[in-house]
Amino acid sequence: MNSMDQSCFFPHPQKIKLLTGTFAVPDVRSWLLREESFRDVVAFFAKRLGLSERISSNPSFLTIEKVETAPPEGYLLSISPDGIILSAKQPKGLFHGLTTLSQLIERKVDGEQLECLKIDDHPTLSRRGFMLDISRCKVPTMETLFSMIDLLAELRFNELQLYIEHTFAFVDHETVWKEASPLTCDEVREIDRYCQDRFIELVPNLNSFGHFERWLMHEPYKHLAECPDGFRRENPYIVRDHGTTLKPNQTSLDFVDSLYSEYLPNFSSKKFNVGMDEPWELGQGWSKEEIERRGKDQVYLEHLEAIRKLVEKHGKHMQFWADVLLEKPENASLLSPSASPIIWGYEAEHPFSEQARTISSCGLSYCLAPGTATWRSFTGRWATAKANIESAAKNAINHNAEGLLLTSWGDCGNHQPWSTLYPPLLYAAQMTWNGKPLHDDQVSDAVNRLVFDSHPDNPARIILETGKLDEVLESKLPNTSLPWYLVFAPKSNKLAKHLDEYQSAEQIEKGLDFLLQNRNQLLSKSTSTNTTLASDETEMGIELSIFALEKALWIIRGVKPKKSYNSEPILLKFESLWLARARLGGLAESRGLLKEALTQDF
């Protein structure tokens, strides 16, 4: 490793200084511990590092010390010809240092000695969170969640949120979750313990106002709805025969409070994300007169404050999505100091700077939430995700935010391949820990090593490369990949108009060539189950995108296909890949949406 090569480590450390000499890693790896509070962390890494007996004096393979001058999550790692010394102030700093040491030793070729060096490392941002949507049809298996948490720990994330609307098994509300394979109390507690062991905070996340359609569509809950018989709005265009938003009244507060009483005790975290975003029909029904008299912002703020008091009654601190607040940014000064907004935005040009400056000026604790740009897509939108994450990290630093909460949504049925998540997840880890951007080949190399253990024929490069499909197509649809839009667009005349205005046959053909080239480079046969699974997922995303682009060509050229599309093979593959990572609940709904889209006339 030369002075510029940090590829052994991910995320990259802040400072690496190469020294003269090398250290021969012994077969018997004794260790010396000079801080008893670190004992459990060392035990966690004992097998991975091959540690043997603990000794009471030098020389040892590894000496672990406490240093008061290090940042809370920071560490100092020194390798000399005499051995390795690792110092940290707190156990979580030691955890990160032992992760770095493990990565270094695992990259070592048998018989190769370690170069002597010093690493001084700490995070750029104190809050490095990831939020996974488990309410849009797909609830991962416990095995999948544990594997994801292991990867998050390796990447130095320190917060996880599982977005829930209805996928928690509330005792008295089986009507809402019976087809969803929800998380149970025992499962949440087990996930919480698993996270704690890896210095990740599992923050409860339960939408408490809008996005309540999974409840309000059922008769027993319709009395709680702002618009119990449904609503219509133009921007964004939404038509529902049931409500999605609760009434902003005491009855709703009492109901939500009863949910909190059952849900929150399963978490050790003192934080709680209550959602409160996108109350689409607020002011169209029960609250119409009040909002006309006082304004939507005032009614919303009053209800938000009542939710905050409930949260604090349960011993938690409230986080909430800041979209409604930012409709009138001046209202930020009216919030309680204990309220913590989350500024979300998922496009490259999202105005994080302006919004963060407003919230920061009020002295509030807050974070920024970019996205993985994987939802409403079959291959991901890598350029959008990369620019979005970079902007969020830069503005979090410039405007004193706690950090980032990277979001991965599952809008419209969660049809995106799981494997598309990896490049943006790793890139967010780099930007929140180290703070310096990376080239694409550095990201795919990190995915190769950390996700696929450098297994031959892994799909890391193809996953990232196919994420550039919208660039190849020169498509700039917001929050959507063109192939996804081509499959799921609700009206054929609207689709034809879009293609006529924004796309050419030449662009579509270029996209098809790009997809075929990448599919031909995929090697799905592997001795690694994880590698094979990700390759199959990537191939499915390519196949769906090819179908979409062929459909576009037929529309542009005004030619009907000679025979109808046989959707069964891809649907069977979709089911199989779904069940490899997720529970059965929600599959029928998601599969049904995909089947309907694949077989519609055009």
C-alpha positions in Angstrom: 0.0 0.0 0.0 1.5 3.4 -1.0 0.7 6.7 0.7 -2.3 7.4 -1.7 -3.9 3.9 -1.5 -6.7 3.6 1.0 -8.4 0.7 -0.7 -7.8 -1.6 2.2 -10.2 0.4 4.3 -13.8 1.4 3.8 -14.9 4.0 4.6 -11.5 5.6 4.1 -9.8 6.8 7.3 -9.2 10.5 7.8 -5.5 10.3 8.2 -3.0 7.5 7.3 0.8 8.0 7.7 3.1 5.3 6.4 6.2 4.5 8.5 9.3 2.5 7.7 9.4 -1.2 8.5 6.9 -4.0 8.5 5.2 -6.2 11.0 4.9 -10.0 10.7 1.4 -11.1 11.9 2.0 -14.1 14.2 0.0 -17.3 14.1 -0.6 -17.0 17.8 -2.2 -13.6 18.4 -2.1 -12.7 22.1 -3.6 -9.4 23.3 -3.1 -7.0 26.1 -6.0 -5.0 27.4 -5.4 -1.9 29.5 -9.0 -0.7 29.8 -11.5 -3.2 31.2 -14.5 -1.3 29.9 -13.3 -2.4 26.4 -13.5 -6.1 27.2 -16.8 -6.9 25.5 -15.8 -5.1 22.3 -12.6 -7.1 22.1 -14.6 -10.3 22.6 -16.9 -9.3 19.7 -13.9 -9.3 17.3 -11.9 -12.2 18.8 -12.9 -14.7 16.2 -12.6 -12.4 13.3 -9.1 -11.2 14.3 -8.0 -14.7 15.4 -7.2 -13.5 18.9 -5.9 -16.2 21.3 -4.9 -15.7 24.9 -5.0 -12.5 26.9 -1.7 -11.6 28.5 -0.7 -9.1 31.2 2.5 -7.7 29.7 4.2 -7.0 26.4 5.1 -8.1 23.9 1.7 -8.9 22.4 0.2 -9.0 18.9 -2.4 -6.3 19.9 -2.4 -3.8 22.7 -5.6 -1.9 23.5 -5.5 1.3 25.5 -7.8 4.1 26.5 -6.9 7.7 25.4 -8.9 10.6 26.6 -8.0 12.9 23.8 -9.7 10.9 21.0 -13.2 12.0 19.7 -16.1 9.8 21.0 -16.1 7.6 17.9 -12.5 8.1 17.0 -9.5 5.8 17.4 -5.7 5.7 16.9 -4.2 2.7 15.2 -0.4 2.2 15.2 1.5 -0.7 13.6 5.2 -1.0 14.3 7.7 -3.9 13.9 7.0 -4.7 17.6 3.2 -5.0 17.3 -0.1 -3.2 17.0 -1.5 -0.6 19.4 -5.1 0.5 19.2 -6.3 3.4 21.4 -9.8 4.9 21.8 -11.8 7.0 24.3 -15.0 5.1 24.2 -16.1 1.5 23.3 -17.7 2.6 20.1 -14.5 4.2 18.9 -12.7 0.9 19.7 -15.3 -0.9 17.7 -14.5 1.2 14.6 -10.8 0.8 15.2 -11.1 -3.0 15.4 -13.2 -2.9 12.2 -10.4 -1.1 10.4 -7.8 -3.5 11.7 -9.9 -6.5 10.6 -10.3 -5.1 7.1 -6.5 -4.6 6.9 -5.6 -8.1 8.0 -8.3 -9.7 5.8 -6.8 -8.0 2.8 -3.3 -9.4 3.6 -2.1 -12.3 1.4 -0.8 -15.3 3.3 2.8 -14.7 4.3 2.6 -11.0 3.5 3.7 -8.6 6.3 1.8 -5.5 7.3 3.4 -2.2 6.5 4.0 0.0 9.5 1.6 2.9 9.7 -0.4 5.3 11.9 -4.1 5.9 11.4 -5.9 8.8 13.1 -9.6 8.4 12.4 -13.0 9.8 13.4 -16.3 10.6 11.6 -17.0 13.7 9.7 -20.7 13.6 10.8 -21.8 12.4 14.2 -25.2 11.0 12.9 -24.9 8.4 10.1 -28.3 6.8 9.7 -30.1 4.5 7.3 -33.8 4.2 6.9 -35.4 1.2 5.2 -39.0 1.2 4.1 -40.7 -2.0 5.3 -44.3 -0.9 4.8 -44.5 -0.9 1.0 -45.2 -4.6 0.6 -41.7 -5.9 1.5 -40.8 -6.9 5.0 -37.3 -8.5 5.1 -36.7 -11.7 6.9 -34.8 -11.6 10.2 -31.8 -13.2 8.4 -31.8 -10.4 5.8 -32.1 -7.7 8.5 -29.3 -9.1 10.5 -27.1 -9.3 7.4 -27.9 -5.7 6.6 -27.1 -4.6 10.1 -23.7 -6.4 9.9 -23.0 -4.4 6.7 -24.1 -1.2 8.3 -21.8 -1.8 11.2 -18.9 -2.5 8.8 -19.7 0.8 7.1 -19.7 2.8 10.4 -23.4 3.7 10.4 -24.7 4.3 13.9 -28.5 4.6 13.3 -31.1 2.4 11.7 -34.8 3.2 11.2 -37.4 0.7 9.8 -40.2 2.7 8.3 -43.6 1.4 9.5 -47.1 2.3 8.6 -48.8 -1.0 9.4 -46.1 -3.7 9.5 -45.9 -4.0 13.3 -48.2 -6.7 14.9 -50.3 -4.5 17.1 -52.3 -6.8 19.4 -55.8 -5.4 18.8 -55.3 -4.5 15.1 -54.9 -7.7 13.2 -57.2 -6.4 10.5 -54.6 -4.0 9.4 -51.5 -6.2 9.3 -52.8 -9.8 8.9 -51.6 -10.0 5.2 -48.3 -8.2 5.8 -46.0 -10.6 7.7 -45.3 -7.8 10.3 -42.6 -7.5 12.8 -43.5 -8.7 16.3 -42.6 -7.2 19.7 -40.1 -10.1 20.2 -38.5 -9.5 16.8 -38.1 -5.8 17.3 -36.5 -6.4 20.7 -34.1 -8.9 19.1 -33.2 -6.5 16.3 -32.7 -3.8 18.9 -30.2 -6.0 20.9 -28.4 -7.0 17.6 -28.0 -3.3 16.8 -26.8 -2.4 20.3 -24.0 -5.0 20.1 -22.8 -3.2 17.0 -23.2 0.4 18.3 -26.1 1.1 16.1 -29.2 2.8 17.5 -32.5 1.3 16.3 -34.7 4.4 16.3 -38.5 3.7 16.2 -40.3 5.0 13.1 -44.1 5.0 13.0 -46.0 7.4 10.7 -48.5 9.1 12.9 -50.6 11.4 10.7 -50.4 11.1 6.9 -49.6 7.9 5.1 -52.2 6.2 7.2 -54.1 4.6 4.4 -53.3 1.0 5.4 -55.5 1.7 8.5 -58.1 4.1 7.1 -59.1 1.8 4.2 -60.7 -0.5 6.8 -64.2 0.2 8.2 -63.3 0.1 11.9 -60.9 3.0 11.4 -62.7 5.2 8.9 -64.1 7.5 11.6 -60.5 8.6 12.3 -60.0 9.9 8.8 -59.9 13.5 7.5 -61.7 12.2 4.4 -63.3 8.8 5.3 -64.9 8.4 1.8 -61.7 9.3 -0.1 -60.4 12.4 -1.9 -59.0 13.8 -5.1 -56.1 16.2 -5.6 -54.2 17.4 -8.6 -50.6 18.1 -7.6 -49.5 15.4 -7.2 -52.4 13.7 -8.8 -54.1 11.3 -6.3 -57.5 9.7 -6.3 -58.5 7.5 -3.4 -61.8 5.9 -2.2 -60.5 6.0 1.4 -58.5 8.4 3.5 -54.7 8.6 4.0 -54.6 11.2 6.8 -55.9 11.3 10.3 -58.2 14.0 11.6 -56.0 16.6 13.5 -58.1 16.2 16.7 -58.0 14.6 20.2 -59.6 11.4 19.1 -56.7 10.8 16.6 -54.2 11.7 19.3 -55.7 9.2 21.8 -55.6 6.5 19.1 -52.0 7.2 18.2 -51.1 7.3 21.9 -52.5 3.8 22.3 -50.2 2.6 19.5 -47.2 4.3 21.0 -47.9 2.5 24.3 -47.5 -0.8 22.6 -44.8 0.0 20.0 -42.3 2.2 21.8 -41.3 0.0 24.8 -39.6 -2.4 22.4 -36.9 0.1 21.7 -33.9 1.2 23.8 -33.5 4.4 21.8 -34.7 7.7 23.3 -35.5 9.0 19.9 -38.7 8.5 17.8 -39.5 9.4 14.2 -43.2 10.1 14.1 -43.3 10.9 10.3 -46.0 13.6 9.9 -45.2 14.0 6.2 -47.5 14.4 3.2 -50.9 14.8 4.7 -52.3 14.9 1.2 -56.0 15.7 1.9 -55.6 17.8 5.0 -58.2 20.6 4.7 -60.5 18.8 2.3 -62.7 17.1 4.9 -63.1 17.3 8.7 -60.6 20.2 9.2 -61.8 22.2 6.1 -63.4 25.1 8.0 -60.7 25.3 10.6 -58.0 25.4 7.9 -59.8 28.0 5.9 -60.1 30.2 9.1 -56.6 29.7 10.5 -54.4 28.3 7.7 -53.1 24.8 7.1 -49.7 25.6 8.7 -51.2 26.6 12.0 -53.5 23.6 12.2 -50.6 21.3 11.4 -48.2 23.0 13.9 -50.8 22.7 16.6 -51.2 19.0 15.9 -47.5 18.5 15.6 -47.0 20.0 19.1 -49.6 17.7 20.5 -47.8 14.7 19.0 -44.5 16.0 20.5 -46.1 16.1 24.0 -47.3 12.5 23.5 -43.8 11.4 22.5 -42.2 13.0 25.5 -44.8 11.5 27.7 -43.4 8.1 26.6 -39.8 9.3 27.4 -38.7 9.9 23.8 -37.5 12.9 21.7 -39.5 13.6 18.6 -38.1 13.5 15.0 -40.4 14.4 12.1 -40.2 14.9 8.3 -40.0 18.6 7.6 -41.8 18.9 4.3 -45.0 20.6 5.6 -43.0 22.8 8.0 -40.8 24.0 5.1 -43.9 25.2 3.1 -43.6 28.2 5.4 -40.0 28.1 6.7 -40.6 31.0 9.1 -42.6 28.6 11.2 -39.5 26.8 12.2 -38.9 29.4 14.9 -42.2 28.4 16.5 -41.1 24.8 17.2 -40.2 23.5 20.6 -36.4 23.2 21.0 -36.8 19.5 21.6 -38.4 18.9 18.2 -36.0 17.6 15.6 -36.8 18.1 11.9 -35.6 15.8 9.1 -35.1 17.7 5.8 -35.7 15.2 3.0 -35.1 15.6 -0.7 -34.1 13.0 -3.3 -33.0 14.8 -6.5 -29.5 16.1 -7.3 -30.7 19.7 -7.2 -32.7 19.6 -4.0 -32.3 22.9 -2.1 -30.7 21.5 1.0 -28.6 24.6 1.5 -31.5 27.0 1.7 -33.6 24.7 3.9 -30.7 23.7 6.2 -29.8 27.4 6.7 -33.4 28.1 7.8 -33.6 25.2 10.3 -30.0 25.8 11.6 -30.7 29.5 12.3 -33.4 28.4 14.8 -30.9 26.4 16.8 -32.8 23.1 16.3 -31.2 19.7 16.2 -31.8 18.3 12.8 -30.5 16.1 10.0 -30.7 15.9 6.2 -32.2 12.9 4.4 -31.0 12.1 0.9 -32.2 8.9 -0.9 -30.8 5.8 -2.6 -32.8 6.7 -5.8 -33.6 3.0 -6.2 -37.3 3.0 -5.8 -39.6 3.4 -8.9 -36.7 1.9 -10.8 -35.4 -1.5 -12.0 -31.7 -0.6 -12.1 -31.4 2.4 -9.8 -30.5 6.0 -10.7 -26.9 6.1 -9.7 -26.0 9.7 -10.9 -29.0 11.1 -9.0 -28.2 9.2 -5.8 -24.5 10.2 -5.9 -25.1 13.9 -6.4 -28.0 13.9 -3.9 -25.8 12.3 -1.2 -22.9 14.5 -1.9 -25.1 17.6 -1.6 -26.7 16.5 1.6 -23.3 15.7 3.2 -21.8 19.0 2.1 -24.7 21.0 3.5 -24.9 19.0 6.7 -21.3 20.0 7.3 -21.8 23.7 6.3 -25.0 24.2 8.3 -24.2 22.3 11.5 -26.6 19.4 11.0 -26.1 16.3 13.1 -25.7 14.3 10.0 -27.6 12.3 7.4 -30.4 9.7 7.3 -30.1 7.9 4.0 -33.6 6.7 3.0 -34.5 3.7 0.8 -38.2 3.8 0.0 -40.4 1.1 -1.7 -43.0 3.3 -3.4 -45.7 1.6 -5.6 -45.0 -2.0 -4.7 -41.2 -2.2 -3.9 -40.3 -3.8 -7.3 -36.6 -2.6 -7.3 -34.0 -5.3 -7.0 -32.4 -5.4 -3.5 -28.9 -5.3 -5.0 -29.4 -1.8 -6.4 -29.1 -0.6 -2.8 -25.4 -1.3 -2.4 -23.7 1.5 -4.3 -25.6 4.4 -2.7 -25.4 2.8 0.8 -21.6 2.5 0.6 -21.3 6.0 -0.9 -23.3 7.5 2.0 -21.0 5.7 4.4 -18.0 7.3 2.8 -19.5 10.8 2.7 -20.7 10.7 6.3 -17.5 9.2 7.8 -14.7 10.5 5.7 -16.5 13.4 3.8 -14.5 13.0 0.6 -16.1 12.0 -2.8 -15.0 8.9 -4.6 -14.8 7.8 -8.2 -17.2 5.1 -9.4 -14.5 2.5 -9.7 -13.7 3.0 -6.0 -17.3 2.5 -5.1 -17.7 -0.7 -7.1 -14.4 -2.0 -5.7 -15.7 -1.4 -2.1 -19.0 -3.1 -3.0 -17.0 -6.0 -4.4 -15.0 -6.4 -1.2 -17.5 -5.6 1.5 -20.7 -7.2 0.0 -19.2 -10.0 -2.1 -16.0 -10.8 -0.2 -14.0 -10.2 -3.5 -15.6 -13.3 -4.9 -14.9 -13.9 -8.5 -17.6 -13.1 -11.0 -19.4 -10.8 -8.5 -21.8 -8.3 -10.1 -20.6 -5.1 -8.2 -19.5 -3.3 -11.4 -22.6 -4.2 -13.3 -24.9 -3.1 -10.5 -23.3 0.3 -10.5 -23.0 0.5 -14.3 -26.7 -0.4 -15.0 -27.6 2.4 -12.5 -26.5 4.8 -15.3 -29.3 3.7 -17.7 -31.2 6.9 -17.3 -28.1 8.9 -18.3 -27.7 6.7 -21.4 -31.4 7.4 -22.2 -31.0 11.1 -21.5 -34.0 10.8 -19.3 -34.6 13.3 -16.4 -37.9 12.1 -14.9 -38.0 13.1 -11.2 -38.2 10.4 -8.7 -38.5 7.8 -11.4 -36.5 5.8 -14.0 -37.8 5.9 -17.5 -38.2 2.1 -17.8 -40.2 2.0 -14.6 -42.4 4.7 -16.0 -42.8 2.9 -19.3 -44.1 -0.2 -17.4 -46.3 1.5 -14.8 -47.6 4.7 -16.5 -51.4 4.6 -15.9 -52.5 6.0 -19.2 -51.2 4.9 -22.6 -52.0 8.4 -24.2 -49.9 10.1 -21.5 -47.0 7.7 -22.1 -47.2 8.2 -25.9 -47.1 12.0 -25.3 -44.1 11.7 -23.1 -42.2 9.6 -25.6 -43.1 12.0 -28.4 -41.8 15.0 -26.5 -38.8 13.7 -24.7 -37.4 10.5 -26.3 -36.3 9.3 -29.7 -36.1 5.8 -31.1 -32.3 6.2 -31.3 -32.1 7.0 -27.6 -34.2 3.9 -26.8 -32.1 1.7 -29.0 -28.9 3.0 -27.4 -30.4 2.1 -24.0 -31.2 -1.4 -25.2 -27.7 -2.0 -26.5 -26.4 -0.8 -23.1 -28.6 -3.2 -21.2 -27.7 -6.2 -23.5 -24.0 -5.5 -23.1 -24.3 -5.4 -19.3 -26.4 -8.6 -19.2 -23.9 -10.4 -21.3 -21.2 -9.6 -18.8 -23.2 -11.0 -15.9 -22.1 -14.4 -14.7 -25.0 -15.8 -12.6 -23.4 -19.1 -11.8 -21.3 -18.9 -8.7 -20.3 -20.9 -5.6 -21.3 -18.0 -3.5 -25.0 -17.8 -2.7 -24.9 -14.1 -2.0 -23.1 -13.4 -5.3 -25.6 -15.6 -7.3 -28.6 -13.9 -5.6 -27.4 -10.4 -6.4 -26.5 -11.4 -10.0 -30.0 -12.8 -10.5 -31.6 -9.7 -9.0 -29.5 -7.5 -11.3 -30.4 -9.6 -14.3 -34.1 -9.4 -13.4 -33.8 -5.6 -13.3 -32.2 -5.6 -16.7 -34.9 -7.9 -18.2 -37.7 -5.7 -16.9 -35.9 -2.6 -18.4 -35.5 -4.4 -21.7 -39.2 -5.1 -21.8 -39.9 -1.5 -21.0 -37.7 -0.1 -23.8 -39.0 -2.6 -26.3 -42.5 -1.3 -25.4 -41.3 2.2 -26.0 -40.0 1.4 -29.4 -43.4 -0.2 -30.4 -45.2 2.9 -29.3 -42.8 5.3 -31.0 -43.0 3.4 -34.3 -46.7 2.8 -34.0 -46.2 -1.0 -34.4 -48.2 -3.5 -32.3 -46.1 -6.5 -31.0 -46.7 -9.7 -33.0 -47.7 -11.6 -29.9 -48.6 -10.7 -26.3 -45.9 -10.6 -23.7 -45.7 -13.8 -21.6 -45.2 -12.4 -18.1 -45.1 -15.7 -16.2 -41.3 -16.4 -16.4 -40.4 -13.0 -15.0 -43.1 -13.1 -12.4 -41.9 -16.5 -11.2 -38.4 -15.1 -11.0 -39.7 -12.0 -9.1 -41.4 -14.3 -6.6 -38.3 -16.4 -6.1 -36.0 -13.5 -5.6 -38.5 -11.8 -3.3 -38.7 -14.8 -1.0 -34.9 -15.1 -0.9 -34.7 -11.9 1.2 -38.3 -11.1 2.4 -41.4 -12.5 4.0 -44.4 -13.8 2.2 -46.7 -10.9 3.3 -47.1 -8.2 0.6 -45.8 -10.5 -2.2 -49.2 -11.1 -3.7 -50.0 -7.3 -3.8 -46.6 -6.4 -5.3 -46.7 -9.3 -7.8 -50.3 -8.3 -8.8 -49.2 -4.8 -9.5 -46.3 -6.0 -11.7 -48.4 -8.5 -13.6 -51.1 -5.9 -14.3 -48.4 -3.5 -15.6 -46.7 -6.1 -17.8 -49.9 -7.3 -19.4 -51.7 -4.0 -20.1 -52.6 -3.1 -23.6 -50.7 -0.3 -25.4 
